[in-house]
Amino acid sequence: MAEAVHVGGTSDPAAPAAARVTRWTPAAIVIAMAVALVAVIWAIFLFLCWQGFGTTLENAKIKVQGAADVMAAEADGGYFLAGAAQHPIDHLA
């Protein structure tokens, strides 16, 4: 059986290249730090938006509940809105 011939005409496999330690250039360090800073700023911004949205929902629920209470009183025969308009007319007559 014929032996496989590798590049260069030898039967020895090519030796792997020695691992080189790459150093970051100053420009690469500045770019990486800028990207990290932008990511942190975006994370803070998104957190504040999420927190503000929760507060807005709670305030909206409180306002809706108040409006629902007024409408329930009106529908229940309390005549809150109609009575408020009729009250000055009754005092004039």
Helices and strands as residue ranges (DSSP letters): H 26-73, I 74-78, H 80-92
